[in-house]
Amino acid sequence: MEVMVRAVRGEARARLVLELEDAEKRGASRHKGLPKAASDLVRRAREERVFRGRNGEVTTLLLSDRSALKTLVLLGLGSRKRSSLDSFRRAFGSFARQAPPGEIRLDLSDSALRDAAKSLGWERLTRAIVEGALLGAYRYEEFKSAKSSSAAKRGAKKKGAPSKLVLEADALSAPDARRARRGAELGQAAAEAIAFARDLGNTPANELSPAALAARARAMARRHGLTCRVLDESALRRESMGAMLAVAQGSARAPRLIIVEHRPRAARRTLVLIGKAVTFDAGGLSIKPAQGLQDMKFDMAGGAAVLGAMQLIAKLAPRVRVVALIPAADNVIGEKAYRPGDVLRSKSGKTIEIINTDAEGRLLLADTITYARRFDPDAVVDIATLTGAVVIALGSHISGLFSNDDKLAAAIERSAETSGERLWELPLFPEAYEAIKSQVADVKNSAGREAAASTAAAFVGAFAEGLRWAHIDIGGTAWTQRTRGEVTTGATGVGVRLLGDLAESFEKEV
């Protein structure tokens, strides 16, 4: 699907009509831009309950008169009281999958949009609309014999979906039209970045080794004017990254540390983003059960989110130095695999007793946080599919947040609200740090089932002493088996918008 804001000429053959679920009783005057026959048709659809206006509800109506307008597509926005950027993303995500083919026009002077723009602003509103429409059309079909390209990536025509959604800005003031166009441009950039992250997450593990992920990161950085360098296994040994190397030693596929930078000349502050990228997680010798094991290709979703965020940050161009660190490794069974009971020496010098080899992501993060200190960061934020426990606590729609700094946590929560990527702060009380103390080493990598999301975060936090640090656990939100709104089955790309917004606000707010 292609989405654009532009002035139009001539009558539309197909028009998108937005409807609120709890709007007042409608008459022909509700749709001033529509012919009377079309407006009457919308009214009858509401009165006869053919269409109710629920969020994401799509109904196509055909006109039988002789006017140029032949098709009406009704899109429900849901309740006026619940109107938000997220509700627009969801609605337009559903629209993208259900609308008929061909060009469809939406008049931005529609009263529902004008009302929403008063509180949300035209730039943010059109950005949400474009993000929703492009991401809702996303499909991962790389390995289909007769594949069709992802609409969110390349805007190609696809059977069953409109090839073009035109947002008509003719009736807007010149400043509002400029804001709407800017929003559409940012929405396109965000959708492409999220589609990139989804593509990485959806790629099967036999195609995406740590080295292959590094190659994709280099290509992305080159396209978007970022710098990229990669530490191979030999370099990791020279850096004494013992915890990370231990995770990878059972695999024939060597680990990589991927470093991508956005470094504007005027930058005065440095934000480090760390994304866990276990390209396949079998659990090591503490092997996972067979059920659901195929989903462990998604265990690199934190790394995918950070790489997608860097692509978006290149477009947003904040005056902040942003350093992305992506530790990539396989965690599998092999004759050299690390064992429960082993004691590892991390890059920081702390020793780690291994209780469970399936608690491997925190080992990658521990060494990478220590590595991050050389950049003298003003804040470090890591994102990882770290625990199943966070799913028990928060479900599959909310990520967990942990931090040792209230101001940083508050900034991340603001970015979550703006981006529509919900999260909730969970506790990091002293008891969580006590739980990870070991009798034979400085710390142990698992403290059991009790408060497992918090103790996992505490383990990572033990390596962030003296840093302003936050950890985002996306164990429940990184992939889904259900299509809803702008989120489609498979990798979700969660974290891209949130981290992009955080980088944009970091100069002033944190």
N, C-alpha and C positions, 0 to 999 in steps of 0.2 A: 504494500500500500504506500502511496505517496500522499503526503499531507502538506498543504501550503496555504499561506495567507496572501491573497492578491485581490486586486480589483477585477471585476468580471464584466463581460459584455454579452448581451443577448439573454434570452430567457433560459432558465435551467430546465432540463428534462427530468432531473431527479433532485429532490430537496430533502434535507434532514430537518426534522421538526423536533424540538426539545420539549418535553413535558414533565412537570413536577407531579409527584404522586398526590400531594396534599394541596394542589392549587385550587383557587376559587372556581366556581362553576363557570365554564367557558362559553363564550359566544363567538360569532364570526370576527369580532373586533380583537380577539386575543392574538390572531396571527395577521398582522397588518400587511405583511409582505406577500401573503398568499391570495390567489383568486378565491372568490366567494365559494365556489364549488369545493375547492380543496379545504378551506377552513371549515365548511359544513361537514365534510367527510371526517375531519379530525374530531369535531364535536360529537358526531354520531358514534365514532369508535369509543370515545370516553363514556358516553351515556349508556351504550350497550355493553360495556365492560369487555369489549374486544381488546382494549388496551387500558392499563391502569396507571402507568407511569412509574412502576417500580424500577429501582436502579438497575440499569443494564437490560431492561426489557426492550425488545426490538420488534416492531410490527411494520410490515410493508403494505401500503395501500396503493391501489392502481386507480387512476382517474379515467373516466370514460368520456369526458367532454373533449372539445376540439382544441383546447389550449395547448401550448407548447409543453407545459408541465405534465408529465405522464406518471411520475412515481413519487409518492411521499414515503419517507422512512421515519417512523416515530421512534424516538429514543427516550426512555424513561430516566430521569435523573434522581428519582427517589424523593425523600422528604426534604422540603425547603429547610427545615430546622437542622437537618444533618448534612447540609451542603458544605462541601470542603473540597480542597484540591484532590484528596484521595477519592472522594465520591465521583468526581469528574473522570479521574483516571480509570476507575472501575467501569463506569458507564461506557466510555468510549472504547475500552478494551473489549467489552461485550459486543459493541456495535461493529467493531472490525471483523469479528468472526461471523456475524449474522446478516450484514447488509448485502444487498444485491450488487452485481458487478456494474462497472461504469462509473462515470463522474457523478459525484453527489455534492451538492453545495449546501453550506450552512451559513446563514446570515448572522454575523457577529452582533448585529443590533437586536437580535432576539431578546425579549424582555428577561428571560431566565438568565441569559448570559450577562446582560447589563446589570441585573441585580447582584449576581455573584461577583462581578468585577468590582463593585463598590467596596467590598470587603477584602477580596482576594487580590485585586489588581489585574490588569490585562496581561501583563507579561507572565505572571505566575499561572494565570488561568489558561492561556493558550498553550503554555508549556505543558501543563498537566493534560490538556486535551490531546496534544500531539504525542506525548509519551504514551498515553493510554491507547490511542489508536494504533500506533506502530508496534507497541509491545503485545497488544492483544492479538495481532496478526502473526506474531512470531511462531515459527515452527522449526524444529531441528530435524532436517531431512538429509543430512550429509551422506548417510549410508542407505538411503532408499534407492532402489534401482532406477526409478523414474522420478528423480527428486525435483522439487520446485524450490527456488531460492527463498530464503527468509525475507519477508517483507520488511522487517525491522532493519535488516542489514543492507539490502540493495534496492528496495522499493520496486521489485519486479512484479508484474501482473501475476495473479494467482487465481485459479478457478475458484469461484464461490466467494470472492472478496472484492470490494471496490478497488479499482486501480488508483483512484485519486479522490481525496476529500479536499474540497476547496473551501476555505474559510473566507467569506466575503467581508472585506473591511471597508467597503465603500461608504457606509453610513457612519463610520466612526470619525471622531475628530482626528486631525493629523497626528497629534501626540499619542493618542490612544492606538491609532493604527501602527505607529512605529513600535510601541510597546508590544502590541500583539505580534508583529512580525519578529521582534527580538525573542519573544517567548517561544514562538514556533521554531525558530532557529536553535534555541537551547534545548527544546523538547526533542528535536531531531538528534542533536548531539548526545543527549542523555540516553535516548532509546538505542542509538548505535552502540554506546558504551555498555549498556546493560545487555544488549544482544551479544556483544563480544564476550562478556563474562558468562552468559548462558551457554554460548557455544563451547567455551572452555570446559565448563562444568558437565555438559552433555557428552563431550567427546569420550569414547570408551578408553579405558586405561591402556589397552594394547597400542593405541594410537597416540597417547599423551603421556610419555615418560617425563621425568624431570628435565631431561635435555630438550625434549620436544616443546615443553612448556617454556623453557628459556628461549628457544628459537622464536616462538610466537610472541613472547614479550619483546624481543629485539625488533621484530618486524613492526609491532604496534608502536614502539617508541620512535622508530625511524619515520613512520608515517605521520606522527603527530608532534615531531620536534622535541622529543624528550631524549635524555641520555640513558643508556642501558649498559651495564656490564654484568658479567656472570662469573661467580666463583665456582670452579669445578672441585672435584674431590681432593685433588692435591692442594689447592688453595685453602680448602676448608681444614685440612690437616695442619697447614701452616698457621691457620688462625686458631688452632686448638679447640675446634668446635666439637668436643667429644660426645656431647649428648646427641647432637644431630647426626653425627657419623654413626653412632651406635644404632639408631633407628634404621638407617639405610643399609647396614652391613649384611643383612640377610638377603638382599636383593642383588641381582645381576645388573640392575640399572642404577648407575651412580647418582648421588644427590647433586643438587645445584642450589646456590644462593643467588637469587636474581635481584639486582639493584637497579631501580628505575628512578630517575630524578627529574623534577620540575624545578628549575633554579633561575628565577627572574633576577635581573641585576639589582632591582630595588628591594629585594627581600631582606627583612630585618628579623624574621622569626623562622623557626624550623619546626615542621611537623613531620614525625616519622610514622608511617603506616606499615604495619606488619600483617601479612596474610598467610596463614597456614596452608600449605599445599602438599598434602599427602596424596599423591596421584593415584595410589590404590592402597587401601587399608584392610588387610586380611586379619589384623590383630596381632600379627607376629605369633610367637609360641603360645600366647594366651589367645588362641584362635577364636574368631567370631563364629557364631552359628551360621549354617548355610542360608537360612531364611534371611533375605534382605541383603545378602553379601554383594549382589550385583550393584547395589546402590552405593557401594563404597568408592566408586569412581568420583562421587560427589565430595569426597573428603578433602578435595583441594579448593572448595568453594571460597574459602577465605582469601586464598591467593588470587582466585579469579576476580573476586570483588575488588581487591586492591588494584589489580591491573586494569579492570574496567574503570575504576575511579580515577586512575592516572590518565586514562584516555579522556575522560570528561574534564578533569582538571586542566589538561592542556588547552581545552576549549574555553573554560571559564577564566583561565589565566589569572588566578589570585596572586597578589604580591607577597607570596609566602613560599619559602623553600619547602618543597614536599619531597621526602625521600621514601620510596616504597621498597620494602624488603620482603621477599617471598622465599622462604625456605621450602624447597621441594625435595621430596623423597618418597620411596615406596616403603611400606611396612608389611613385609611378607615373611613366610617361613623359608629358611634356607640353612645350610650347614654352618654358616657363620652368623646366624641370627643371634641377637642379644637375648638374654634369658632372665626370667624372674629370679631375683636374688643377686644379680650382678650389681656392682657399684660403678657408676660412671663418674668421670671428672668433667664437669662442664667448662665452658669457656671462661666463666666467671671465677673458676676455682672451687666453687661449691661442689660437694660430692652428692650423688643422687643414688639412693637405693631403688632398684627396680622391683616393684611389687607386681605390676601388671604391664606386659608389653603392649597391651592395647591402649594404654594411656600414653601414647607416643607424641601426640600433637603438642602437648605442653613442653616436651623435651626440645622440639624444634624452636618453639617460642622462647624458651629460656636462653638458649645460645644466641638467638637472633636479637633479643632485647639487649643482651650484653654487647653484641656487635654494634647495635644502634648508638651506644654511648659516644662513639667517635664523632658523631655528627653534632654533638652538643645540642640535643633537641630541647625545644621548649615544651613539647609533649610527645608521648608515644601512645599510639592507639593500635591494639592488635585485634584482629577479627578472625574467628576460627570456628569450625565445626568441632567444638571441643568435647561436648558431653551429650549423652542421651538424657541425662538428668534434667537438663534445662527444658526438655520437651515435657517431662512430667510436671515441672513447675509452671511453665508458661504456655504449653501447647505449641501448635505449628504455625501460628501467625505472629508471634511476638518473640523477639530476640532478647537475650539476657545481657544486662550491662553491669559491670563491676568496675570500680575505680578507687584509687587512693587519693583522689583530689575532687572535692565537691564542685569547684568551679568548672573543671573539665567535664565532669559528668553532666552538669547542667547545660553546657554548650552542646554536648552530644544529644541530649534529650531535646533541645530546641531544633537541632538539625533533623532529628527523627520526626518531629512534628511537621516540619516544613516539607520533608521528603516523602512523608507518608509511610516510612519504614519503621513500624512501631517497635519499641523496646521498653524494657522495664528494669529499673535498677534493683539488683538483688544484694543481700548483705555480704560484707566481708569483715566479719567480726574477728577479734583476736583468736577465738576458738578455732576458726578455720585454719589460721596459720599454725596453731598448736597441733592440729590434727595431722599435718604433713611432716612433722618432725620425725626423724628416724633414729633408731637406737644404734645403727651401725654406720650411718652417714649423716650428712648435714640435713638432708630432706629426703622424703620418699615420694615416688611419683603417683601414688594412689593412697587414699585414706578410706577406701570402701564406699558403700552406697549412701551412707548418711550425709545429707547436704553435699552431695557429690559435685554439683555445679559450683558451689562456693569454695570447696576445698581444691578443686581443679584451678579455679581462678587464683586462689591463695598461693598455689604452687608457682604459677606464672608471676604473681606479684612479688614473690620472694626474690626474684631476679630483677625486679624493677625498683629496688630500694633507692631512694634519692632522686628518682625520676617522677615527673607528673605522668601518670599512666592510667590507661583505661583498657578494659578487655570486653569485647563483644562476642558473646557465644551465640552462633547461628546454627547450632545443632538441630533445631527444629524448623528453621525457616529457609535453609539453603536449597532445598528441593521439595517438590510436591507431587503427589499423584493425582491432583485435582486441578482442573482449569477453572479459574475464577477471575473475572475482571480482566486486568491487564497481565495477570500471572498465568502462564500456561504450564502444562505438565512437564516435569523435569526440573532442571536447574532454574532457580528464580532470579539469579543476579542480585540477590539482596545485598545491601551494603554499598552499592555503587552510588546511588543518589545521596545517601546519608553522608558518606565520606567526602563526596564532592562538595556538598553543602558545608560540611565542617571545614574543609580547606578554604572555602570562600569566606567564611566568617572568622577564620582563625586570626587573621591580622588584627581585628578589632575586639572580638568578644572574649577570647580565651586568655 
